[in-house]
Structure formats: structure tokens, C-alpha cells
Amino acid sequence: MSNLKSDTDIERYAEIFKALSNPHRLKIFLRLVSCCAPGTIWTVEAPESRSVGDLAGDLNIVASTVSHHIKELRQAGLIKMQRAGQKIECWVDPEIIKELEGFFKV
């Protein structure tokens, strides 16, 4: 393997893949990737968006669990978040998409 990653890189990717290994988190991440281009802020007012409650219904889990999964995705560096009043805006970090593409290139 000519494109060896450093131990730090391996640890980082392990955290990313650990976060994505949960089916609910993977579905949330894919939802955010599919609804808009990475880096586009996802708001609950956008026509293609879903509230945490909607995502909970789609995933058949409670909203507090969806919030936990979103937090885990953020901690893994997969999404960015910001509070806008009572609403939470989140979006896929475009840099993480580039990093993942680079990881899989041989």
C-alpha cells in the first residue's frame, strides 16, 4: 500500500466510520448529503428539509435519540451545526466529503 495513512489519520477515520456504523446516523448523514450540496446549510424551513421530529418518525425512533445521533455526527466532524433561535441548522462539512474521497483513492 503506497498511500499509507499516519496513525493520527487512522484514528480520525476510525472515529468517522464508527459514527457512520450506526444505521440511524448513516441514514441521517445520507439524508443531509442528498438534500443539498455539502456545505449548504440545512434549515427546517427549506422545502427539502425535515425537522428532528420528522426524522424521528422516518427512522421510527424518538426525537431525543435523533438529536443524540446528530450530536455524534457533529463530534465525528461529519456535519456542522449552529443554533438559530429554537431551531438547529446543520449541514455536511464539504471538507469531510473531500477527506473521504481521498481516503478511498488508492
N, C-alpha and C positions, 0 to 999 in steps of 0.2 A: 504494500500500500504506500504509494509515493506521497499521498496527501494526508500524512498523519496529523492529527489534531493534538494540541497541548493538553495536559491534564486539566487545566482550567477550562478549556473548551469542552472537553469531555464531560466535566461536571455540569457545565451550563446546559449542554444539550440533554444530559440525563434529566435535569430538572424540567426542561421544556417537554420532553417526551413523557415524563412522569405525569405532568399536568394534563397532557393530551391523552394519556392512557385511560382516563375515566370517560366512559361513553357519554355522560351528560356534558362534561366540559368540552369534549370533542364536538358534540352537536352544537353547543353554544358558539364555539370558535368558528365552526364551519358556517353557522348562521351569520356571524359577523363578517366573515370573509365573503360570503355570497351576496349579502345585501348591498354591499358597497365596496368600492376600491379601497385597499388598505390605506389607512391614513384619513379616510373620510369619517368625520365624527357621526356616530350613530345616536340619534335622539329619538325619544319616544314620540315626537310629533311627526317624524318622517313617515311617509306613506308605507315604506317597506319595512319599517321597524316594528318591534314588538316590545311591550313592557315586560318587566320581570314577571309579572303575573301571567302574561300571555305565554312567555317562555316556560313558566312552571306548568301551565296547562298542557302545552305541546309536549313537554317531557314527562308529564304525569308525576311531578314532584312539587313540593311546596315552595313558595316564593323565597322563603328564607334560605332554602337549600340552593336555589338558583343564585342568590346573592353570594353565598359561600363559594360556589363554583366560579363566579365572575371574579371574586377576590383572588382565588387560586390562579386563575389565568393571568391576572394582573401581576401577581407576585412572581410568576414564571417569566414575565416580560413579554407575554404574548399579546396582551391588549393594554391600552392606556385608558384611564378613567378620569373623569372630573365631575364634581357635583355642580349642578345648575339649579339652585333652589332645592326643591324636594326631589328633583329628578337626577338621575345619574346618566351621564353621557359616556359612552365607551366606543372604542374603535380599535381596529387591528393596527399595531405598530408596523408601518411599512418596512422598517429595518429588519424586523423579525422574519418577514417573508424572504427578504434577500439572504439573511443568515441561513434559513432552512434550505433555500435553493443551493447555496454554497455548500452546505453540509452534504447534500446528496449528489453533488457533482463529483465525479471521480477523476 
